[in-house]
Amino acid sequence: MDGIGGYAFVREIGRGVHGRVFLATPPPRVEAPEGHVAVKVFSADATDEGFELMARRLHAYADLASSRLVHLHETGLDGHTAFLSMRFEPSGSLGGPTLAVDRAERVRAVARAARAAHELHEAGVVHRGIRPANILLAPRGALLSEPAVAQVLSRAEHLTGLGTRGDARDLEFVDPSLMRGAAAGRTSDIWALGVTLHIALTGFGLYPALSSADPMVAARMFLRSRPEPDAELSPRERAVVVRTIDPEVGKRYRTAAALADDIEELVR
């Protein structure tokens, strides 16, 4: 693929469950002082109805104009392929940084993401895609990427976060209550922030066995097991992680802002 919607691709810079991300030169209609943008191309064919719903969700995100959220340039539909363009952050993400990032910096990045998630929640938007790869690193502070929207593009996409070409390792970011039929909300994003925090603190997730399992087997393992934070965490660190992933959603942090307060205390 050489380009889409007037964007000329330079190279692929990321690949995920629902599509691919390219470094691109933008068309004249897009103001990009940096000279390049990042373009996410979704793998699912989009219906007109699905694209309109996606665009509404992303516009609600963009309207916040928050310094903690990645700046979106535009959304588009090329044939049946949906795409969006955003500011390119050369430092990479928490899941794939291009420069060395120490433990304290990783934790601060998760705190920034929690603040951003709170802003979304207060605006009525659930992110549904919080994970290290979606927390971008920038000189002005970490940025939470756009909310997950692939599930609205096509009826063929699943709601668990695995999509149609899922990786079992993505399961741990999905609140188990969603897989049992609950609606996504603040607490499901807080679960994902807790898993992300554990990775920032330790370098690995709460369900290491999932990485080598078949997706269907992994789903059964995931629902039958209970996450156990790393024994090397300090008591304060462990307390924060445990509260974010409590099986009883009513015992989790009530807001992502309250979670951010406690994460910031860990590195203060």
C-alpha positions in Angstrom: 0.0 0.0 0.0 1.5 3.3 -1.2 -1.0 5.7 0.3 -4.6 6.5 1.0 -6.9 9.6 0.8 -4.1 11.8 -0.7 -1.6 10.7 2.0 1.7 9.3 0.6 3.1 6.6 2.8 6.8 6.7 3.7 7.0 3.5 5.8 5.0 1.3 8.2 5.6 2.2 11.8 3.1 0.1 13.6 0.7 -2.8 13.3 -2.1 -3.9 15.7 -5.2 -5.9 16.1 -7.4 -3.7 13.9 -5.0 -2.2 11.3 -1.7 -0.7 10.4 -0.1 2.7 11.0 2.1 4.5 8.5 4.4 7.5 8.6 3.0 9.6 5.7 3.3 12.9 3.9 0.0 14.7 4.1 -2.0 16.3 1.3 -2.1 20.1 1.1 -5.5 20.2 2.9 -3.8 19.0 6.1 -1.7 21.5 8.1 1.3 19.5 9.6 4.2 21.8 10.6 6.3 18.7 11.3 6.1 17.7 7.7 4.8 14.1 8.4 1.8 12.6 10.1 0.8 9.2 11.3 -2.0 7.5 9.4 -3.9 4.5 10.8 -5.6 2.3 8.2 -8.3 0.0 9.5 -8.3 -3.6 8.2 -12.1 -4.1 8.5 -14.3 -3.0 5.6 -16.4 -0.1 6.8 -20.1 0.4 6.2 -21.3 3.9 5.7 -23.2 3.6 9.0 -20.1 2.3 10.8 -17.9 5.1 9.4 -20.4 7.8 10.5 -20.4 6.3 14.0 -16.6 6.1 14.1 -16.4 9.8 12.9 -18.8 11.0 15.6 -16.8 9.3 18.3 -13.5 10.6 17.1 -14.9 14.1 16.7 -16.1 14.0 20.3 -12.5 13.1 21.2 -11.0 15.8 19.1 -13.3 18.4 20.4 -11.7 18.1 23.9 -8.5 19.6 22.4 -6.6 18.2 25.5 -2.9 18.5 25.9 -2.9 14.9 27.1 -4.6 13.5 24.0 -2.9 12.8 20.6 -3.9 15.5 18.1 -6.1 14.1 15.3 -6.0 15.8 11.9 -9.0 14.1 10.1 -10.9 10.9 9.4 -11.6 9.6 6.0 -13.1 6.8 3.9 -11.4 5.6 0.8 -13.7 3.1 -0.9 -14.6 0.8 2.0 -11.4 1.5 3.9 -11.5 3.8 6.9 -8.5 5.7 8.0 -7.5 8.6 10.4 -4.5 10.8 10.5 -2.8 12.2 13.6 0.3 14.0 14.7 3.4 11.9 14.4 5.3 11.4 17.7 8.9 10.3 16.8 9.6 9.1 20.4 7.3 6.1 19.9 5.0 4.7 22.5 5.3 3.2 26.0 5.0 -0.2 24.3 7.8 0.6 21.7 9.9 3.7 22.7 12.6 4.9 20.3 14.7 6.2 23.2 15.5 4.8 26.7 12.7 5.4 29.2 13.3 4.8 32.9 10.9 3.3 35.3 9.7 6.6 36.8 9.1 8.0 33.3 7.0 5.0 32.4 4.9 5.4 35.6 4.4 9.1 34.9 3.3 8.3 31.4 0.6 6.0 32.8 -0.5 8.7 35.2 -0.9 11.1 32.2 -2.9 8.5 30.4 -5.2 8.1 33.4 -5.7 11.9 33.5 -6.6 11.8 29.8 -9.0 8.9 30.3 -10.7 10.9 33.0 -11.2 13.8 30.6 -12.7 11.4 28.1 -15.0 9.9 30.7 -16.3 13.3 31.8 -17.1 14.0 28.1 -19.0 10.7 27.9 -16.4 8.8 25.9 -15.0 5.4 26.9 -11.6 4.7 25.4 -11.7 0.9 25.2 -8.1 0.6 23.9 -5.8 1.6 26.7 -2.5 -0.3 26.6 1.2 0.7 26.4 1.2 0.8 22.6 -1.5 3.5 22.7 0.3 5.8 25.2 2.6 7.9 23.0 5.7 9.6 24.3 6.3 13.2 23.6 8.6 15.9 24.9 5.7 17.8 26.4 4.4 14.6 28.2 2.8 11.3 27.4 -0.3 11.4 25.2 -3.2 8.9 25.1 -4.1 7.9 21.6 -7.6 8.0 20.0 -10.3 5.7 21.5 -10.8 2.3 20.0 -13.4 2.5 17.2 -12.8 -0.5 15.0 -15.6 -2.4 16.6 -18.1 0.1 15.1 -16.9 -0.2 11.5 -18.1 -3.6 10.8 -20.4 -6.2 12.4 -17.6 -8.7 11.9 -15.5 -7.1 14.6 -15.6 -8.5 18.1 -16.2 -6.5 21.3 -13.5 -8.3 23.4 -10.6 -6.3 21.9 -9.2 -9.3 20.0 -10.9 -8.4 16.7 -10.9 -10.9 13.9 -7.1 -11.3 13.9 -6.5 -11.0 17.6 -3.5 -11.7 19.6 -4.0 -13.5 22.9 -1.6 -11.0 24.6 -4.2 -8.3 24.1 -6.8 -10.1 26.2 -5.4 -9.0 29.6 -6.3 -5.3 28.8 -10.0 -6.3 28.5 -11.9 -6.1 31.7 -13.3 -9.7 32.3 -16.7 -8.2 33.1 -16.9 -7.1 29.4 -16.4 -10.7 28.3 -19.3 -11.7 30.6 -21.7 -9.2 29.0 -21.2 -5.9 30.9 -21.1 -2.6 29.2 -17.8 -0.7 28.7 -17.4 2.2 31.1 -15.0 4.0 33.5 -14.2 0.8 35.4 -13.2 -1.1 32.2 -10.8 1.6 31.3 -9.5 1.6 34.8 -8.8 -2.1 34.5 -6.7 -1.5 31.4 -4.9 1.3 33.1 -4.1 -1.1 36.0 -2.6 -3.7 33.7 -0.7 -1.0 31.8 0.7 0.3 35.2 1.8 -3.2 36.1 3.7 -3.5 32.8 5.3 0.0 33.4 6.4 -1.1 36.9 7.7 -4.6 36.1 8.1 -5.0 32.4 5.6 -7.7 32.0 1.8 -8.3 32.3 -0.4 -9.9 34.8 -1.1 -13.0 32.7 2.2 -14.1 31.2 0.8 -17.5 30.2 -1.4 -15.9 27.6 1.5 -15.0 25.3 2.0 -18.7 24.3 -1.7 -19.7 24.1 -4.1 -20.1 21.3 -6.6 -17.2 21.4 -9.6 -19.4 22.3 -7.6 -21.3 24.9 -6.3 -18.0 26.2 -9.8 -16.7 26.6 -10.8 -19.6 28.8 -7.6 -19.3 30.8 -8.2 -15.6 31.2 -11.7 -15.9 32.6 -10.8 -18.8 35.0 -7.7 -17.3 36.5 -7.1 -14.4 38.8 -4.3 -11.9 38.1 -1.5 -11.9 40.6 0.7 -8.8 40.7 4.5 -9.3 40.9 5.8 -10.1 44.3 8.7 -7.6 43.9 6.3 -4.6 43.9 6.4 -2.4 46.9 3.3 -2.5 49.2 2.1 0.9 47.9 2.6 -0.1 44.2 0.8 -3.4 44.8 -2.1 -1.7 46.5 -2.7 0.6 43.6 -2.5 -2.2 41.0 -4.8 -4.5 43.0 -7.4 -1.8 43.4 -7.6 -1.2 39.6 -8.2 -4.9 38.8 -10.5 -5.9 41.7 -13.0 -8.5 40.4 -15.8 -6.5 42.1 -16.0 -3.4 39.9 -17.5 -1.4 42.7 -14.2 -1.7 44.7 -12.1 -0.3 41.9 -11.2 3.4 41.7 -14.3 5.4 41.1 -12.5 7.7 38.6 -9.4 7.6 36.5 -8.4 10.9 38.1 -8.3 9.3 41.5 -6.2 6.6 40.1 -3.9 9.2 38.5 -3.5 10.8 42.0 -2.2 7.6 43.5 0.1 6.8 40.6 1.7 10.2 40.8 2.3 9.6 44.5 4.3 6.5 43.6 7.0 8.6 41.9 6.7 11.8 43.9 
